[in-house]
Amino acid sequence: MKDTRVTAAEVAKRAGVSQPTVSRVFTPGLHVSKIKEKRVREAARELGYLPNTLARSLNTGRSRTIGLVLANLKNPFSTEALQRFSRALRDNGYHLLVFFANDLDEDVDAVVEDLLAHQVDGIILASVSTSIRLTSRLDAVSIPFVLFNRGQEDRSLPSVTASNFDGGRQAGRFLASSGHRRIAHIAGWQKSVNGRERQEGFIAGLAEFGLEPISCIDCHFKRDMAVEATIALFADATRPEAIFVGNDDMAFGVIETLRFTLGLHLPNDVSVVGFDDVTMAAWPSFDLTTLRQPAEMIVDTTVEMLLDMIETGKRPEGRVEISTALIVRGSARIPEGWPDEGL
């Protein structure tokens, strides 16, 4: 069968430019004049030319591919972040290769080995566990990496997260200033820094009002565990007046359980505050008061940090935290005088 693939030489001839100019047009980061670029792209479109990215990677030593490791897509925040990563990397001339791993060190390690075999230029570890062994492995082979939405005990590692402690504190202060006294926390995974920091911030926020949570239940950021915890909390005689939930996905399960299983009304019977502000939080069926993680800013900062590492070979200094903001909707009682309380 005859090979009918259009070559760069044919595009160059049609556009009236040199073959290296065609290559530069289709290599991200390289520049040619706008006039030549327009002629090359028009010629490529007319001829049906497809750039050979594999050959380009052999010439440049780069695959123009970024590996993204996700724990799962059940959390809407992860889904929205994935879409933003795809767009941001595409805008910078990179492809995205996605792998999934459970929040277990050995699973993440195995996936990263697969990514290394694909010769990715860099790796984003998104909402997954990391180990000293793993980060040492990446350092040993000089693969740039950034941790996305997952703080680490080692704050020297390049990472981008929301300000989890401050967000938790805002939630505690908001619920306490609303007059609630029996306040519970359905927490994120306490083996993760994010989950712990949100809980610690929440406890600190309540302490400013002389309060302590009546219960903190580790639900591992899992919706089904949050549902079970909600039923257990309201089976007790000292049922909570308000609940701070460690992420929106769990909060959706909490709200549905309160309404449809327990027959309670929000916010008259109980207030609920979440954490993330995914798109669904604004749906009328949830109308969730929540702490907003500015996902687009966190994604853009992660991409910028990683691409800078790829270009310069230098590792940035440690963790970047992006401020959270309390988004007030209808799922929680609003403090008297809000928003002049300065919370």
Secondary structure, DSSP 8 states (H G I E B T S, - for coil): -------HHHHHHHHTS-HHHHHHHTSTT----HHHHHHHHHHHHHHT----HHHHHHHHS---EEEEEES-S-SHHHHHHHHHHHHHHHHTT-EEEEEE--SSHHHHHHHHHHHHHTT-SEEEEES----HHHHHHHHHTT--EEEES---S-TTS-EEEE-HHHHHHHHHHHHHHTT--SEEEEE--TTSHHHHHHHHHHHHHHHTTT---SEEEE-TT-HHHHHHHHHHHHHSTT--SEEEESSHHHHHHHHHIIIIIS---TTTT-EEEEEE--GGGGSTTT--EEEE--HHHHHHHHHHHHHHHHHH-----SEEEE--EEE--SSS---TTTTTT--
